[in-house]
Amino acid sequence: MAEVRLKLLPVEKATLYYAGITAVYMCVFAGRIDALWMHFGVRAAVVIAIILLARLSHREKAVSLRPAINTVRYVLPFAMLSYWYPETSCYNECIFSNLDRHFVAADEILFGCQPSLVFSDRLPQAWMSELMYFGYFSYYFIFFGTALWCYVRRKDLADKAAFIFVGSFYCYYLIFIVFPVTGPQFYFEPPFSEAPDGYLFCDIMRFLQAIAEKPTGAFPSSHVGIAFAVVIFVSRHCRRLFPYVLPLFVVLVCSTVYIKAHYVVDIIAGFASVAMIYPLMDKMWKIAKCR
């Protein structure tokens, strides 16, 4: 029987590296992390799934199933983001305790107020709130929509898009683990932590936040950072999407402050971080695709 050569997708390699780096981090701070074995178990399951799917996709007997298997391989790293992000709240205070007070002070120094409180207070209309919640929701259109479009319409870009987008997420998650900033929605007490009521998208986002949002990941803003990385990617590789992505991005940036997900300094850091993360991911992509 011929040996099946294990060939991983670049995004799968990135996922294995992230799982390994965070596993080492948890070993170092094992005494401060609850449910440690559950976190290790998830990583073991992810590693096994990636290896099994990779081996299965290269077996001659599975030729007819290869398109479906490869789709699962492409989707799995994206799907795991919904686990990796809230997981950072389980061990993001191993080095520092909550740092929000410093970011509140920074916004106060820069703007003479708290923009995350003033923005919605000055524009409390339901239509404005709905627009802002739609903008925050459009993050999924920008990120997942672009990745899906590449997979369906531009197969030649799909692997690169997946690697840069997901790899950028991993970079932000590693920052979140070290710098525990929760954002205005968790730091301030009600009613100051609450945005005005809207309509449909307000209800959708509040539902998603209730089940998925955790006190983590405010600095730098990964919403701004990832969406900006997508804008850069689209402007370079699929310009026909640019007129659709750019307006959504502009509203998204404003919405992160309006709904109190971020301080303005988080937004500034989100833009600045892309200047380092995107070139890094682009360079690592060139290395990963050749190995």
C-alpha positions in Angstrom: 0.0 0.0 0.0 1.4 3.4 -1.1 2.1 5.8 1.7 -0.2 8.9 1.7 1.9 12.0 1.9 0.5 14.5 4.5 0.1 17.9 2.8 -1.5 20.5 4.9 -3.2 23.7 3.8 -1.3 26.9 4.9 -4.3 27.9 7.1 -4.1 24.5 8.7 -0.5 25.0 9.5 -1.3 28.4 11.0 -4.0 26.7 13.2 -1.5 24.1 14.4 1.0 26.8 15.3 -1.6 28.8 17.2 -2.8 25.7 19.1 0.8 24.8 20.0 1.9 28.3 21.1 -1.2 28.7 23.3 -0.7 25.2 24.7 2.9 26.1 25.8 1.6 29.4 27.3 -1.0 27.4 29.3 1.7 25.0 30.5 3.7 27.9 31.8 0.7 29.4 33.7 -1.0 26.1 34.4 -1.6 27.0 38.1 -3.7 30.1 37.1 -5.9 28.5 34.5 -9.2 26.7 35.2 -10.3 23.6 33.2 -6.8 23.2 31.8 -7.4 19.7 30.5 -10.5 20.8 28.6 -8.3 23.4 26.7 -5.7 20.7 25.9 -8.5 18.3 24.8 -9.9 20.8 22.3 -6.4 21.3 20.9 -5.8 17.6 20.6 -9.2 17.2 18.8 -8.3 20.0 16.4 -4.9 18.5 15.6 -6.4 15.0 15.1 -9.2 16.4 12.9 -6.8 18.4 10.7 -4.4 15.4 10.2 -7.2 12.9 9.5 -8.9 15.2 7.0 -5.6 15.9 5.3 -4.8 12.2 5.0 -8.3 11.3 3.8 -8.3 14.0 1.1 -5.3 12.4 -0.5 -6.4 8.8 -0.5 -7.3 7.5 -3.9 -10.4 5.8 -2.6 -11.8 9.1 -1.5 -11.5 10.9 -4.8 -15.2 11.4 -5.2 -15.4 12.9 -1.7 -12.4 15.1 -2.1 -14.3 18.3 -2.9 -16.5 17.9 0.2 -13.5 17.0 2.4 -11.5 20.0 1.1 -14.4 22.3 1.9 -14.5 21.0 5.4 -10.7 21.6 5.7 -11.2 25.2 4.5 -14.1 25.9 6.8 -12.8 24.3 10.0 -10.2 27.0 10.9 -12.8 29.7 10.4 -15.3 27.8 12.5 -12.8 27.3 15.3 -12.4 31.1 15.6 -15.7 31.1 17.5 -14.0 29.0 20.1 -10.5 30.5 20.2 -11.8 34.1 20.8 -13.9 33.6 23.9 -11.3 31.1 25.2 -8.8 34.0 25.6 -10.9 35.3 28.5 -10.0 32.1 30.4 -6.3 32.9 30.6 -5.8 36.6 29.7 -4.9 37.7 33.2 -1.9 35.5 33.8 0.6 38.3 33.2 -1.4 41.5 33.8 -4.7 42.2 35.6 -7.4 44.2 33.9 -6.0 47.2 32.1 -9.2 49.1 31.1 -8.5 52.0 33.5 -5.4 53.0 31.5 -7.4 53.0 28.2 -10.2 55.1 29.8 -7.5 57.5 30.9 -5.9 57.6 27.4 -9.2 58.5 25.8 -9.7 61.2 28.4 -6.3 62.7 27.7 -6.7 62.5 24.0 -10.3 63.7 23.6 -11.2 65.4 26.9 -14.1 63.0 27.3 -15.1 59.3 26.9 -16.1 59.1 23.2 -17.7 55.7 23.7 -20.1 57.4 26.1 -20.6 60.7 24.3 -21.1 59.3 20.8 -24.3 57.4 21.6 -25.5 60.0 24.1 -25.4 62.8 21.4 -27.0 60.6 18.8 -29.5 58.3 20.6 -32.0 58.0 17.8 -33.2 54.5 17.1 -32.3 54.8 13.4 -28.7 55.8 14.3 -28.4 52.9 16.7 -29.8 50.5 14.1 -27.2 51.8 11.5 -24.4 51.3 14.0 -25.5 47.8 14.9 -25.8 47.0 11.2 -22.3 48.3 10.8 -21.0 46.1 13.6 -22.9 43.1 12.1 -21.4 43.9 8.6 -18.1 42.6 10.0 -19.4 39.1 9.2 -20.2 40.2 5.6 -16.7 41.8 5.2 -14.7 38.9 6.7 -16.7 35.7 6.0 -18.3 37.1 2.8 -14.9 37.9 1.2 -13.5 34.5 2.2 -16.5 32.7 0.8 -16.4 34.7 -2.4 -12.8 33.8 -2.9 -13.5 30.1 -2.3 -16.5 30.0 -4.7 -15.3 32.5 -7.4 -11.5 32.8 -7.1 -10.1 29.4 -6.0 -6.6 30.8 -6.8 -7.0 33.3 -4.0 -8.9 31.1 -1.5 -5.8 29.6 0.3 -4.1 33.0 0.6 -7.3 34.7 1.9 -7.8 32.0 4.5 -4.2 32.2 5.7 -4.0 35.9 5.9 -7.5 36.4 7.5 -7.3 33.5 10.0 -3.6 34.1 10.7 -4.3 37.7 11.5 -7.0 36.6 14.0 -4.4 34.4 15.7 -2.0 37.4 16.0 -4.8 39.4 17.7 -5.7 36.5 20.0 -2.1 36.3 21.2 -2.2 40.0 22.0 -5.5 39.6 23.8 -4.0 36.9 26.0 -1.2 39.2 27.2 -3.2 42.5 27.4 -6.5 42.0 29.2 -8.8 44.9 28.1 -12.5 44.3 28.1 -13.9 47.5 26.6 -16.5 50.0 27.7 -19.4 47.5 27.5 -17.8 45.5 30.3 -15.9 48.2 32.2 -18.6 50.7 32.7 -21.7 50.0 34.8 -25.2 50.2 33.3 -26.7 52.4 31.9 -23.4 53.8 30.7 -22.3 50.5 29.2 -25.5 50.2 27.1 -26.1 51.6 23.6 -29.5 53.0 22.6 -32.1 50.6 21.3 -32.5 50.1 17.6 -34.5 47.6 15.5 -33.7 44.3 13.8 -29.9 44.4 13.7 -29.8 45.8 17.3 -31.7 42.6 18.5 -29.5 40.3 16.3 -26.2 41.8 17.6 -27.4 41.8 21.3 -28.3 38.1 20.9 -24.9 37.3 19.4 -23.1 39.2 22.1 -25.1 37.5 24.8 -24.0 34.1 23.7 -20.5 34.7 22.3 -19.1 37.9 23.7 -16.7 37.6 26.7 -14.7 40.2 28.7 -11.7 40.1 26.4 -10.2 41.3 23.2 -10.8 45.0 23.2 -7.2 46.1 22.5 -6.4 46.4 19.7 -9.7 46.3 18.0 -9.6 43.1 15.9 -12.9 44.2 14.3 -11.1 47.2 12.8 -7.8 45.3 12.3 -9.3 42.3 10.5 -11.7 44.4 8.5 -8.9 46.7 7.4 -6.8 43.7 6.4 -9.7 42.5 4.3 -10.0 45.9 2.7 -6.2 45.8 1.8 -6.6 42.3 0.5 -9.6 43.2 -1.6 -7.9 46.3 -3.0 -5.0 44.2 -4.1 -6.6 41.0 -5.3 -10.3 41.4 -6.0 -11.1 45.0 -6.7 -14.7 44.3 -7.9 -15.6 43.8 -4.2 -14.0 47.0 -3.1 -17.0 49.3 -3.6 -19.0 47.0 -1.4 -16.5 46.4 1.3 -15.2 49.9 1.8 -18.6 51.6 2.9 -19.3 48.7 5.2 -15.9 49.2 6.7 -16.4 52.9 7.4 -19.7 52.2 9.2 -18.1 49.3 11.1 -15.3 51.5 12.5 -17.8 54.1 13.8 -20.0 51.4 15.2 -17.3 49.9 17.4 -17.2 53.0 19.5 -21.0 53.8 19.3 -22.1 50.4 20.7 -19.3 50.6 23.3 -17.3 47.6 22.2 -14.1 49.7 22.1 -12.3 52.8 23.2 -11.0 55.1 20.5 -7.4 54.2 21.4 -8.4 50.6 20.5 -9.4 51.7 17.1 -6.2 53.6 16.5 -4.2 50.6 17.6 -6.4 48.4 15.3 -5.3 50.5 12.3 -1.7 50.7 13.4 -1.4 46.9 14.1 -2.4 46.1 10.5 0.7 47.9 9.4 2.7 45.1 11.1 0.4 42.1 11.0 -0.6 42.2 7.3 3.0 42.3 5.9 3.9 39.6 8.4 1.0 37.3 7.3 1.8 38.1 3.6 5.4 37.0 4.1 4.5 33.9 6.1 2.0 33.0 3.4 4.9 32.8 0.9 6.8 30.6 3.2 3.9 28.3 4.2 2.7 27.7 0.6 6.1 26.4 -0.4 6.4 23.8 2.4 
